């Protein structure tokens, strides 16, 4: 009996060794197959000298090419592992699916640590809007899963609170909220690392610059200023000569992205003039110091003041006409969320509640969220790839959290973004014409509808229908027509 078990053990051991050999052989073959496919992709897009930049989103490799005419699109579609390919929005996109990150890393290795075209040629210049949207899409693409997950949790929590399933002051809500809100509060860190990859600069120096913007000293000073504390200062002074304006950069977008873009050029300039013997220590030291100062003194405050100017502009619009204000606010709201300047609208709404007892701005924010949701649902229906993430983003927008939909979906489909903007503008003008208003602050989600019960309820419902249906229809027409070409 003992010899029987020994023999059985040896047989199982030999089978395990054979299985591991087969698995290793299969894995090695898969890697070799991917590497061969990537080598052919580089050749079929016109060679390394034709590649300006390459990045990826949730499912696609995205190429910014010098000459799109050099692409052998049909041959690329036939490569093993490639699910599709298309030229869209000044990008050549290769659809890989869930393994896109692995392909991207191997592509970077094949290109030589991300080095792309160096021939001095340049592609026809894109419009500023197209360039901005591509940059935002590239920066947000890798962090969409975190934003989408947190957005869904945050939206569901808001729904539970609105339905009075849980008390907003309970510890359960506090814990779930910190899980959901952490990503949005510390968004500058996520953006800094992702932007550093896009702009090809040091990721850890980028995170260090974001840390300067998020340091408690600055945030606490901003909170003290906001609450009008007696010892609050509007600026901190460096060497008694350079003012560092006091602002809260939590959840900010544009200040961080442009700060990392500036960091790239600062790092290149410092590295160019620094003697080789000093580069290891003094290049990162001087780069961080100058990059952080640029963010704190120039770039960050400019981003914040642009938001404040937007707030003053909106206040002026209401002085002209509520309907006209609705038309304009509805149009700029999606862009404001995209740039992070939408936070400037919230103080206006809160002040309206204090001064008048009601507010007409927040219903417009509600319409914008519904329009974004409608456009994202249309993309979910049209696009057969990555449907789970798109559906999650659409539902999050419906629940009042639009960042996953905007950054993860609509920045990649500019015509869908335009459709959402049009629907937001028209729906906002519609509800403003009928004087729809709120009498208390509430998240702009589908669960907010009970707060509108009263004389304006029918118009609020109609506005939601206009925003959802119009954005869905326009996106289906515009994007569907583009994909059918």
TANOR-V516071 format. One record per backbone hydrogen bond with DSSP energy under -1.0 kcal/mol. CO is the residue of the C=O (numbers start at 1). NH is the residue of the N-H. E is the energy in kcal/mol with one decimal. If there is no record, write none. Layout:
co:CO nh:NH e:E
co:CO nh:NH e:E
This chain:
co:1 nh:5 e:-1.9
co:2 nh:6 e:-2.0
co:3 nh:7 e:-2.5
co:4 nh:8 e:-2.3
co:5 nh:9 e:-2.5
co:6 nh:10 e:-2.4
co:7 nh:11 e:-2.2
co:8 nh:12 e:-2.4
co:9 nh:13 e:-2.4
co:10 nh:14 e:-2.4
co:11 nh:15 e:-2.2
co:12 nh:16 e:-2.2
co:13 nh:17 e:-2.3
co:14 nh:18 e:-2.3
co:15 nh:19 e:-2.6
co:16 nh:20 e:-2.6
co:17 nh:21 e:-2.1
co:18 nh:22 e:-2.1
co:19 nh:23 e:-2.7
co:20 nh:24 e:-2.8
co:21 nh:25 e:-2.5
co:22 nh:26 e:-2.6
co:23 nh:27 e:-3.0
co:24 nh:28 e:-3.0
co:25 nh:29 e:-2.4
co:26 nh:30 e:-2.4
co:27 nh:31 e:-2.6
co:28 nh:32 e:-2.8
co:29 nh:33 e:-2.6
co:30 nh:34 e:-2.4
co:31 nh:35 e:-2.8
co:32 nh:36 e:-2.3
co:33 nh:37 e:-2.2
co:34 nh:38 e:-2.7
co:35 nh:39 e:-2.3
co:36 nh:40 e:-2.1
co:37 nh:41 e:-2.2
co:38 nh:42 e:-2.4
co:39 nh:43 e:-1.7
co:40 nh:44 e:-2.8
co:41 nh:45 e:-1.7
co:42 nh:47 e:-2.3
co:43 nh:46 e:-1.3
co:44 nh:72 e:-2.6
co:47 nh:50 e:-1.9
co:48 nh:51 e:-1.6
co:50 nh:66 e:-2.6
co:51 nh:117 e:-3.7
co:53 nh:64 e:-3.2
co:55 nh:62 e:-3.5
co:59 nh:96 e:-2.9
co:59 nh:97 e:-2.4
co:60 nh:57 e:-1.9
co:61 nh:94 e:-2.7
co:62 nh:55 e:-2.3
co:63 nh:92 e:-2.3
co:64 nh:52 e:-2.5
co:64 nh:53 e:-1.6
co:67 nh:70 e:-1.4
co:68 nh:71 e:-1.4
co:71 nh:73 e:-1.2
co:72 nh:76 e:-1.9
co:73 nh:77 e:-1.9
co:76 nh:79 e:-1.5
co:79 nh:82 e:-1.7
co:84 nh:95 e:-2.7
co:86 nh:93 e:-3.3
co:88 nh:91 e:-1.3
co:91 nh:88 e:-2.8
co:92 nh:63 e:-2.7
co:93 nh:86 e:-2.3
co:94 nh:61 e:-2.7
co:95 nh:83 e:-3.0
co:97 nh:100 e:-1.7
co:99 nh:103 e:-1.9
co:100 nh:104 e:-2.7
co:101 nh:105 e:-2.3
co:102 nh:106 e:-2.0
co:103 nh:107 e:-2.4
co:104 nh:108 e:-2.6
co:105 nh:109 e:-1.9
co:106 nh:110 e:-2.2
co:107 nh:111 e:-1.9
co:108 nh:114 e:-1.7
co:112 nh:115 e:-1.3
co:127 nh:131 e:-2.8
co:128 nh:132 e:-2.7
co:129 nh:133 e:-2.7
co:130 nh:134 e:-2.5
co:131 nh:135 e:-2.2
co:132 nh:136 e:-2.6
co:133 nh:137 e:-2.7
co:134 nh:138 e:-2.6
co:135 nh:139 e:-2.5
co:136 nh:140 e:-2.7
co:137 nh:141 e:-2.1
co:141 nh:144 e:-1.2
co:143 nh:147 e:-2.0
co:144 nh:148 e:-3.7
co:145 nh:149 e:-2.4
co:146 nh:150 e:-2.3
co:147 nh:151 e:-2.8
co:148 nh:152 e:-2.2
co:149 nh:153 e:-2.0
co:150 nh:154 e:-2.6
co:151 nh:155 e:-2.7
co:152 nh:156 e:-2.5
co:153 nh:157 e:-2.3
co:154 nh:158 e:-2.2
co:155 nh:159 e:-2.0
co:156 nh:160 e:-2.4
co:157 nh:161 e:-2.2
co:158 nh:162 e:-2.6
co:159 nh:163 e:-2.3
co:160 nh:165 e:-2.8
co:161 nh:164 e:-1.3
co:167 nh:170 e:-1.9
co:170 nh:174 e:-1.7
co:171 nh:175 e:-2.4
co:172 nh:176 e:-2.5
co:173 nh:177 e:-2.7
co:174 nh:178 e:-1.9
co:175 nh:179 e:-1.6
co:176 nh:180 e:-2.2
co:177 nh:181 e:-3.4
co:178 nh:182 e:-1.2
co:181 nh:185 e:-2.9
co:182 nh:186 e:-2.4
co:184 nh:187 e:-1.0
co:185 nh:251 e:-1.2
co:186 nh:189 e:-1.4
co:186 nh:190 e:-1.0
co:187 nh:191 e:-2.8
co:188 nh:192 e:-2.3
co:189 nh:193 e:-1.9
co:190 nh:194 e:-2.2
co:191 nh:195 e:-3.2
co:192 nh:196 e:-2.1
co:193 nh:197 e:-1.4
co:194 nh:198 e:-1.8
co:195 nh:199 e:-3.1
co:196 nh:201 e:-2.3
co:202 nh:206 e:-1.8
co:203 nh:207 e:-2.2
co:204 nh:208 e:-1.8
co:205 nh:209 e:-1.9
co:206 nh:210 e:-2.1
co:207 nh:211 e:-2.2
co:208 nh:212 e:-1.5
co:209 nh:213 e:-1.6
co:210 nh:214 e:-1.5
co:215 nh:218 e:-1.0
co:215 nh:219 e:-1.9
co:216 nh:220 e:-3.3
co:217 nh:221 e:-1.5
co:218 nh:222 e:-2.1
co:219 nh:223 e:-2.2
co:220 nh:224 e:-2.3
co:221 nh:225 e:-2.0
co:222 nh:226 e:-2.3
co:223 nh:227 e:-1.7
co:224 nh:229 e:-2.4
co:225 nh:228 e:-1.2
co:229 nh:232 e:-1.6
co:234 nh:246 e:-2.4
co:236 nh:244 e:-3.6
co:238 nh:241 e:-2.1
co:238 nh:242 e:-2.6
co:242 nh:238 e:-3.1
co:244 nh:236 e:-2.5
co:249 nh:252 e:-2.1
co:253 nh:257 e:-2.2
co:254 nh:258 e:-2.5
co:255 nh:259 e:-1.5
co:256 nh:260 e:-2.2
co:257 nh:261 e:-1.8
co:258 nh:262 e:-2.2
co:259 nh:263 e:-2.2
co:260 nh:264 e:-1.8
co:261 nh:265 e:-1.3
co:262 nh:266 e:-2.4
co:263 nh:267 e:-3.0
co:264 nh:268 e:-2.1
co:265 nh:269 e:-2.3
co:266 nh:270 e:-2.7
co:267 nh:271 e:-2.5
co:268 nh:272 e:-1.7
co:269 nh:273 e:-1.6
co:270 nh:274 e:-1.7
co:275 nh:278 e:-1.7
co:278 nh:282 e:-2.6
co:279 nh:283 e:-1.3
co:281 nh:285 e:-1.1
co:282 nh:286 e:-2.6
co:283 nh:287 e:-2.3
co:284 nh:288 e:-2.5
co:285 nh:289 e:-2.0
co:286 nh:290 e:-2.6
co:287 nh:291 e:-2.8
co:288 nh:292 e:-2.7
co:289 nh:293 e:-2.0
co:290 nh:294 e:-2.5
co:291 nh:295 e:-1.9
co:292 nh:296 e:-2.7
co:293 nh:297 e:-3.1
co:294 nh:298 e:-1.5
co:294 nh:299 e:-2.5
co:295 nh:300 e:-2.4
co:298 nh:302 e:-1.9
co:299 nh:303 e:-2.2
co:300 nh:304 e:-2.2
co:301 nh:305 e:-3.0
co:302 nh:306 e:-2.2
co:303 nh:307 e:-1.4
co:304 nh:308 e:-1.9
co:305 nh:309 e:-2.6
co:306 nh:310 e:-1.9
co:307 nh:311 e:-1.8
co:308 nh:312 e:-2.3
co:309 nh:313 e:-2.3
co:310 nh:314 e:-2.2
co:311 nh:315 e:-2.1
co:312 nh:316 e:-1.9
co:313 nh:317 e:-1.6
co:314 nh:318 e:-1.6
co:317 nh:320 e:-1.1
co:317 nh:321 e:-2.2
co:321 nh:325 e:-2.4
co:322 nh:326 e:-2.3
co:323 nh:327 e:-2.3
co:324 nh:328 e:-2.2
co:325 nh:329 e:-3.4
co:326 nh:330 e:-2.4
co:327 nh:331 e:-1.0
co:328 nh:332 e:-2.3
co:329 nh:333 e:-1.9
co:332 nh:336 e:-2.8
co:333 nh:337 e:-2.4
co:334 nh:338 e:-2.0
co:335 nh:339 e:-1.9
co:336 nh:341 e:-1.5
co:336 nh:342 e:-1.3
co:339 nh:254 e:-1.4
co:341 nh:344 e:-1.6
co:342 nh:345 e:-1.7
co:345 nh:349 e:-1.8
co:346 nh:350 e:-2.5
co:347 nh:351 e:-2.4
co:348 nh:352 e:-2.2
co:349 nh:353 e:-2.1
co:350 nh:354 e:-1.7
co:351 nh:355 e:-3.0
co:352 nh:356 e:-2.9
co:352 nh:357 e:-1.2
co:359 nh:438 e:-2.7
co:361 nh:365 e:-1.6
co:362 nh:366 e:-2.1
co:363 nh:367 e:-1.9
co:364 nh:368 e:-2.1
co:365 nh:369 e:-2.2
co:366 nh:370 e:-2.1
co:367 nh:371 e:-2.3
co:368 nh:372 e:-2.3
co:369 nh:373 e:-2.1
co:370 nh:374 e:-2.6
co:371 nh:375 e:-2.2
co:372 nh:376 e:-2.0
co:373 nh:377 e:-2.5
co:374 nh:378 e:-1.7
co:375 nh:379 e:-1.9
co:376 nh:380 e:-2.3
co:377 nh:381 e:-1.9
co:378 nh:382 e:-2.3
co:379 nh:383 e:-3.2
co:386 nh:390 e:-1.7
co:387 nh:391 e:-2.7
co:388 nh:392 e:-2.3
co:389 nh:393 e:-2.4
co:390 nh:394 e:-2.3
co:391 nh:395 e:-2.5
co:392 nh:396 e:-2.3
co:393 nh:397 e:-2.1
co:394 nh:398 e:-2.0
co:395 nh:399 e:-1.7
co:396 nh:401 e:-3.0
co:397 nh:400 e:-1.5
co:398 nh:446 e:-2.5
co:402 nh:406 e:-2.8
co:403 nh:407 e:-2.9
co:404 nh:408 e:-1.6
co:405 nh:409 e:-1.3
co:405 nh:410 e:-2.7
co:406 nh:411 e:-1.8
co:409 nh:412 e:-1.4
co:413 nh:417 e:-1.9
co:414 nh:418 e:-2.3
co:415 nh:419 e:-2.2
co:416 nh:420 e:-2.4
co:417 nh:421 e:-2.1
co:418 nh:422 e:-2.5
co:419 nh:423 e:-2.4
co:420 nh:424 e:-2.5
co:421 nh:425 e:-2.3
co:422 nh:426 e:-2.4
co:423 nh:427 e:-2.5
co:424 nh:428 e:-2.1
co:425 nh:429 e:-2.2
co:426 nh:430 e:-2.1
co:427 nh:431 e:-2.2
co:428 nh:432 e:-2.1
co:429 nh:433 e:-2.0
co:430 nh:434 e:-1.2
co:431 nh:436 e:-2.6
co:432 nh:435 e:-1.2
co:438 nh:359 e:-2.2
co:443 nh:445 e:-2.1
co:445 nh:448 e:-2.4
co:446 nh:449 e:-1.1
co:448 nh:451 e:-1.9
co:449 nh:452 e:-2.1
co:450 nh:453 e:-1.3
co:454 nh:457 e:-1.4
co:456 nh:460 e:-2.1
co:457 nh:461 e:-2.7
co:458 nh:462 e:-2.0
co:459 nh:463 e:-2.3
co:460 nh:464 e:-2.2
co:461 nh:465 e:-2.2
co:462 nh:466 e:-2.5
co:463 nh:467 e:-2.7
co:464 nh:468 e:-2.7
co:465 nh:469 e:-2.6
co:466 nh:470 e:-2.3
co:467 nh:471 e:-1.7
co:468 nh:472 e:-2.1
co:469 nh:473 e:-2.7
co:470 nh:474 e:-2.9
co:471 nh:475 e:-2.2
co:472 nh:476 e:-2.2
co:473 nh:477 e:-2.3
co:474 nh:478 e:-3.1
co:475 nh:479 e:-2.4
co:477 nh:481 e:-1.7
co:478 nh:482 e:-1.5
co:479 nh:483 e:-2.5
co:480 nh:484 e:-1.2
